[in-house]
Amino acid sequence: MLQVVSINLKQNTQNSKSNLFRIFNIFKTPTFICWSFFYAKLHAASIKIYYIFVNMNLYNIIIIGSGPIGIACGLEAKKKGLTYVILEKGPIVNSLFKYPVNMQFFSSSEKLEIDEIPFISREAKPSRSEALEYYRRITTSNKLNIHLFEKVTSVKKREEFFVVSTTKKKYQAKNIIVATGFYDIPNTLKILGEDLEKVSHYYQDPHFYAGQKVAIIGASNSAIDAALECYRKGAEVSLIIRGEEVGQRVKYWVRPDIINRIKEGSIKAFYKSEVIEIKENELQVTNSDGNITIENDFVLALTGYKPDFSFLESMGIELSTDDKKRPVYNAETMETNVKGIYLAGVICGGLETHKWFIENSRVHAKMIVKNVLVS
Ligand SMILES: Cc1cc2nc3c(=O)[nH]c(=O)nc-3n(C[C@H](O)[C@H](O)[C@H](O)COP(=O)(O)OP(=O)(O)OC[C@H]3O[C@@H](n4cnc5c(N)ncnc54)[C@H](O)[C@@H]3O)c2cc1C
């Protein structure tokens, strides 16, 4: 019995040895060598095709946001022969589209021009509708490559390029320009009733408020313009101001108007006051005299807006640690601490949203494209 087992073991070992030898010999056969060579070639070709495909879809620049400054960047990239696409979550110049319908810019039209393309307006300071027309015409007549109603949801760095994901698809680019402005996220009051339907952080048309009791919270240009317009369309306006006077940055030709309307009692102003609760038909306001109740139909909380900091941080862009939360960038090139990601327009100011506007940030487009060309 033992003998049989040992013979079998011997035979098995010899068999497996000869099997191994046979397998090893296959590697040496011309057929195997040919097949391996063929597969290696095929693999290399598929890698090549992949990279050609990536490069075909690899833009020099992806611009996020089609505000006036995003459009200026697209125009400059096109002029310099770079491949680019502008990705915009809304219509062309979405922020301007959301501005009050009767709004007039404080800048004269030539100061809002991009690339020295003449901006002709009826008066020295153009209206919102003239600005919409101007920036739309630049986009369409220059056939800028723009994808509208497509929100960028993430930007991720790969080896040598960025992968940009949107609500519709993915793109690749060597450089990114973030021109997302600050008009999408309002500074909220964080009080009870703020989520009621009658409360809005955006003001559009005074007609809507005719014959209504409207409380306007804020003392800056937007709040004061809204207060005057609504009053003139027959609304009963209460202005709730946290400080002790109308904002000092209110346009110099508008400030006397509001101060006189308050003096004559046409518009009621509550200084050093804060709204503590919003109810269906009234507001609770607190000031040095204690708590007061104001009858109310609509609330316009025009207390400013802030950039989307979490979007910036998700790309690795650092913010200053003080209360301004300014994004980190090189003031000469506009490149952030992330190589290949640039900032353009009002986004640069962090919480100092008044620091940058169209007039002084339109230059960013040329600065960025110049740097992209040399890097
Ligand atoms: C009432 C008012 C009056 C003003 N008057 C003047 C004036 O007289 N002169 C002046 O120089 N400036 C003025 N400004 C400021 C000026 O309008 C802004 O400075 C200008 O809009 C900034 O341009 P921007 O391109 O940097 O940003 P924006 O115009 O805000 O554009 C940002 C764009 O990015 C898009 N976006 C945001 N996030 C995403 C995303 N994730 N994916 C895709 N798209 C995205 C937005 O939809 C938007 O279209 C005024 C502002 C206000 C509110």
The ligand as an ORCA input file, in Angstrom:
! r2SCAN-3c Opt
* xyz 0 1
  C     -27.819     96.792     -7.869
  C     -26.390     96.760     -8.324
  C     -25.856     97.801     -9.058
  C     -24.535     97.757     -9.512
  N     -24.047     98.817    -10.240
  C     -22.763     98.759    -10.684
  C     -22.193     99.840    -11.440
  O     -22.817    100.839    -11.692
  N     -20.927     99.720    -11.871
  C     -20.153     98.616    -11.618
  O     -18.992     98.592    -12.048
  N     -20.649     97.599    -10.902
  C     -21.937     97.638    -10.425
  N     -22.441     96.613     -9.680
  C     -21.613     95.480     -9.416
  C     -21.602     94.598    -10.664
  O     -22.870     94.326    -11.134
  C     -20.919     93.388    -10.369
  O     -19.660     93.828     -9.991
  C     -20.799     92.487    -11.618
  O     -21.997     91.806    -11.895
  C     -19.684     91.551    -11.338
  O     -19.451     90.768    -12.437
  P     -18.869     89.301    -12.263
  O     -18.774     88.804    -13.657
  O     -17.671     89.328    -11.401
  O     -19.981     88.518    -11.418
  P     -21.524     88.283    -11.721
  O     -22.057     89.304    -12.651
  O     -22.189     88.143    -10.409
  O     -21.520     86.910    -12.509
  C     -21.325     85.686    -11.880
  C     -21.983     84.624    -12.744
  O     -21.577     83.341    -12.306
  C     -22.672     82.463    -12.392
  N     -22.410     81.329    -11.501
  C     -22.272     81.346    -10.160
  N     -21.993     80.116     -9.688
  C     -21.945     79.286    -10.763
  C     -21.686     77.894    -10.927
  N     -21.412     77.106     -9.893
  N     -21.732     77.381    -12.179
  C     -21.992     78.164    -13.253
  N     -22.246     79.490    -13.145
  C     -22.204     80.054    -11.927
  C     -23.855     83.332    -11.981
  O     -25.078     82.791    -12.429
  C     -23.503     84.644    -12.654
  O     -24.016     84.749    -13.961
  C     -23.750     96.645     -9.209
  C     -24.281     95.594     -8.470
  C     -25.582     95.653     -8.011
  C     -26.111     94.520     -7.190
*
